[in-house]
């Protein structure tokens, strides 16, 4: 299980950096097309200008680089989920941790249905969706229908505990990074 931290709106630029760091295959799986830097920047401008419509959950490495993201879009009628993990971190269960956290967040806010686009060729995401009870409907490009249970005491308590753990983990990483810059200032000067 990985620690999943919720980005605050002032941190959304970190999501942009993550998306621009995705390799070509990961970009294709995330967007269902070959997204170029210009398109990603335009999308991120939208996310950053409308933070109430976009919730971002991330997994960070020790350097505070965002290596995986779960994106909840609340634009329009339906909630939509999207996930991405940097290539070198794929296959480590990060997608599962991100999906669990996103579904739990929606569950505790009485969001009961949504969608997720996932390509027929993306077997990893199809398995992940199935593991978390997301129904996959094959219609050319795969559209997954998400049915989320009602909140309960366990889901609410789990979210509180996970959120607090994530905040402490993030603060610890910030402190360690700051300490390294003080101890080794020439190494970080660029």
N, C-alpha and C positions, 0 to 999 in steps of 0.2 A: 504494500500500500504506500502510496506517495502522498506527501503533504501538498494540499491544493490551497493556494492563496487567492483571495478575491482582489483583483486590481481595483483601485479607486480611480475615479475619472481623471485625476491629475497624472495618473500613471499610464494612461492609454497609449502614449507614445511607445511604450515598451512592446505593446502588441504589434504596432507597425514594424518595429525592428525585427520582431519574431517572424512575421509574415514575409518580410523582405529577405530573411535568412533561409527560407524554405528552398530546398532543391526543386528542380523542375517537376519531378514525379510527385513530390509531396504537394506542390502547388496545384497540380492537376487534380489530385485526390481531394484537396480541400475545397477548391472552387468549381470543380467539374469542367474546367477549361484551362487553357494555358494562360494564367494571369500574369501579365507583365507588371513591372515595377510601377508604371504610371497608373494602372488600374488599381493596384493595391493601395497606392497613396491616395487616390480619390476615395476609395472605400473607407480608408482609415480617417480621412477628413470628415466623412459622414458620421462614423462612430464617435469621434472625438467631439463633434458639435452636438450630438444627441446622446449623451451618456445615459439618460434615463431609459432609453430604448435598447441599450446594449449592456449586458452583464458579462464580465470576463473573469474566468477562473484560470489560474496558471500554476504550472509547476516550474520552479526556479532551480538552477544549479547553484553551487556555492558562491559563484561570482555574481549572482543575481541576474543572470541571463535567463530570459523566458525560453524554456525548452519545449513546453507543451501548453496548449490553450484549449479551453472549452468556452465557446462563445454562445450566449443565449441572446437571440434577437427577438425583441418584442414589438417589432414594427408591423402594423396592419392587424389583420384578424387573427393570424396564427403565430404561435411561438415557433421559432426555428432554432435548432441546435447545429453547431458546426465545430469540428475538432481538427487540430493539427499538432503534430509532434515533429521536431527536427529529426532528420534521417538517422543521425548517430544515436538517438535516444529511443528509436522505435523498437518494439518488441520487448519492452521492459514493464509493460502493464500500466503505463502512464495514461493511455487512452481510456482504460477502464476506470481509473481513479477520477479522471476528469468527467467522464460521463456520469458516474455515480454522484458526484458532487453537484453537477448541473441539474440532474433529475431531482435530487433532494431539495435543491434551492427552489425549483418550480413547484414541487410537491407542497412545500411549506408556505407557498404563496397562492395556493388553490389554482394553479395553472395545470389543467388536466389533460390537455391535448396539444399536439404540435407536430412538426415534421422535421425530417432530416434528409438531405440529399446525400446519397452515397452511390457511387458508380458500381455497376454490376461487377466490374473487374477488381474492385477494392474488397477482397475477401476478408482482410483483417477487420475492417469496419463492419462488414456484414456479421462476422462472428461476434464482435463487440456488441452490436445492436441486439442480437439474439440473446446474448448473455444478460443484458439489462432489460429484457422484456420489450424491446422496441420491435414492432411489427414491420417487416420489410415487404413492400408490395412491388413486384417486378413490373415496371412499365417502361421498358427501354432503359433510360437512365433510372436508377433505382430510387424510389421515394419511400422513405420509412415513416410510418405513422407512429407517433409517440402517444401512448396512453399512460398517464401518470396517476398513481393512487392518491387518495386523500391524505392530508397530513395526519399524523398521530404523535403521541408523546415521544416515541422512539425517534421518529424522523426529526422532530424539533430539537430534542436534546442532542442528537447526533450532530446536527448542524451547528449548534452552539459550541459544542466541544471541539469539533473540527475547525471552526472559525478561529477559536482562541489559540489552538495549537498552531495554526497557520500564521497568525499574527506574531506569536512568540518566535517561531522559526524564522520568519522574515526579519524581525528585529535582530535576532542573533546573527543572521547572515550580514545585515547592514553593519553591525558592530564589528564583526570580524574583518569585513572589507575595509572599514575605516581604520581599524588598528593596523592592518597591513600597509595601508598608504602612509601611516605615520612612521611605521617601523622601516619601511623600504621606500622612501619617497622618490628616489631616482628611478626605480623600477617602474613606477606608475606615471612618471612624468613623460608626456608625449605631446 
